[in-house]
Amino acid sequence: MMVTPKLHMITGGDGDSFEASIHAAIQAAPWVDYIHLRNKSASARQLEAWAQRLLQGAVPPSKLIINDRVDVALAVGACGVQLAWHSLRPQTVKQRWPHLLAGVSVHSPREAADAFAAGADYVLFGHVYESASKPGLPARGLRLLEETVRLAGEGRPVIALGGILPVHVPELLRSGAAGLAVLSGIGAAADPAEAAQEYRAAALKGGDPT
């Protein structure tokens, strides 16, 4: 049975560019599976305010994931949290709040395997391609993505992240990725809705074995 690849959009930037990414997320929402509210420098109160803007902008709670802050996710009724190395452990989240999706950001096959062993529902693995958000850092590439998928094991979703264009989607899915996460490809697009539709179409086409 074919599983439809998941499309994640991640907000980003600072100041005006972050505000633009919030607007882009609202426009793209109908064509993505999840929207990650991510701003590392924001307070809990600021994140809550932005989350409420997304929810009022017709982003359903079932699509909203809060980066790092479990308290904010619970406060706004988001469906999940994206955890980093400094965040709560996934097993803590799943034991205390089993209804929350717990994603973990990873950078190696071993980190992915450890995250799943600790209770993660999925992992974001990156960056697969050269990325403007990671200047000077070499891409990890498709081979390491394939190894991450293999070591994670069947039924454990590995979501590819970093420098992804629609043209990359078929090879990502052939490498075993369960979906993709996009930042500037949607958030900085002239027409975020159109960009999201292009990624969605590529994911659906790339996931079709026929």
N, C-alpha and C positions, 0 to 999 in steps of 0.2 A: 504493500500500500504506500503510495507516494505521499510524503508529508510536504505541505506547502512551505517554501522557505519564508522565514520571518524577516521583515524589514524594520529596523530600528533607526530612529532619527535622534541625534544627540545635539542638544543646544550647546552653544559655546560662544567664546569671544568676551570682550570687555566693553562696558559703556554702551555706546550706540550700536556696536556690532552685536552685543548680547541682546539688546532690545530687538534688533532686527531678527535674530534667531528665534525669539519668542513669537514674533509675528509670523515668521516662516513656518514654525511648528503648527500654528493654528491653521494656516492655509494647507499644509501638507497632511494634516491629521487623517482625512478620509482614506488616504492611500498607504498609510504606514500602520504597522502592528503595534509599535510602542514608541513613545516619546520620552526621552530621558531628560529630566531637568538637571542640568549640571552647571554649577558655577562654584569653583573651589573657594573663592574669596567671599562668598555671600554668607550672611548670618542665617540662622534658622528662620527668623522673622521675614527676611527678604525672600528666602526660598518659598516660604508659605505664601507670600503675596504673589510671587510669580506663578506658583502652582494654581492659585485661585484664578489668576488671569487666564491660564490655559484651560481650566475647567469651565470658566464662564465663556470662553471662546469656542465651546463645543468640543473640546478634547475630553472624551469620556474617561472616568477614573480607571476603567479597565485597560486603558492604553498608557497610563501615566506611571513612570518609574522615576524615583527620586535618587539622585546620586548621593551615596554615603549616609544621609541622614534618615535613620529609621523613624525618629520622632516626627519629622515633617511628613514622611510617608503616611504614618498612622493618623496624624492630625488632619490631613486633607483627604484621606480615603484612597490614596494611590494603590495600584495593584502590586507594586514591588519596589525594591531598592537595588541599586547597583553598588556593590561593595569593593573597596580597594584594600591594599595590604594593611592600612591603618584603621580600617573600619571594624565594626563588630564582626565576629566570625559567622560564617553562614549557618553553622549548626546552632548558634545562639539565636539567630533570627528565626530559623525554622522551628526550634523548640518552643520559643515564646510566642511567636506570631506565625503559625503554620499557613495562614491564608496569604501571606506575602510571598511573591516571587523573590527569590534571592539570586541575583546575578553576581558574578565575580569577575573582575578585570584581571587577566593573566597575560604573561609574556613568554611562556615556555610550555612545552608538553607536560613537564612535571608539575608546574603550578596548576595547570588545568586538572590533572588527575587528582592532585591534593584537594583542590576546590570541590570537585564532585564527591570525593570521599568525605568531605566535611559537610556535605548537604546542599551544595549549590544546585539550583534548578537549571542553570545554563552558565556559560562563560563567554565573555568578550575577549577574543584573542587578537592581538595586534602589536605593532602595525604591520600589515601584510605588504603594503606597497609604500613607496616613498610618500611622505605626508608633510604638508606645509605646517601642520601643528607639531611636528617632531623634527625640526630642522637639525641637520647634521647627524641624525641617527639613522643607521642603515635599516632598510626594510628587512623584515624577518622572512618574507617570501612564502611561496606556495608549498615548498617542501616541508618547512617547519609547521605550516598549517596542517598538512596531511599527517605528520607525525603526532601533532596535538590531537587531532580527531581519532587517530588509531589508539593512542594511549588513554584517551578519555573513555573510550568504549562505546558500544552500540547504545543508542537511545539517550545519549548525553549530549545535548546541543552545544556545539561550538559555533559562535557567531563571529564572523570575520570583521575586522575593523582596520581602518587606516588607508587613506588615499584611494578609496574605491570609486571607480567610475562605472557606469552601466555596462560598458564593454567588458569589464573584468568579471561580471557576475557569473557567466557560464563556467569559467575555469575555477572560480571559488566553489561553486556547487559540485563540480566534478571532483574537487579535492576533498569533499566531504563536509563542507560547512553547512550548517543548518539554516543559515541566513547571513545577513550583512547589516552592519551599522554604519551610518553615514552622518558626517558633520557638515562640512562646508558644501559638499555636493548638493545638498538640499538647502541648508541654512543660508548660504551665500548666493544661491541661484537668483537670477533675475525674476524667475517665476517659480517659486518653491512648489506650488501644486503640480505644475507641469514636470518639474524635475522628479518629484516623488512618484508621479505616474510612470515616468521613464524607468526608474529603478524597479518599481513594482512589475512592470511589463517584462523587464529583463529577468527578474527573479522567477516569475511564472513560466516564462519560456525556457529559462535555463534549468528549471526543476522538472521539466517534462521529458521523461525518458524516451518519448517517441520523436 
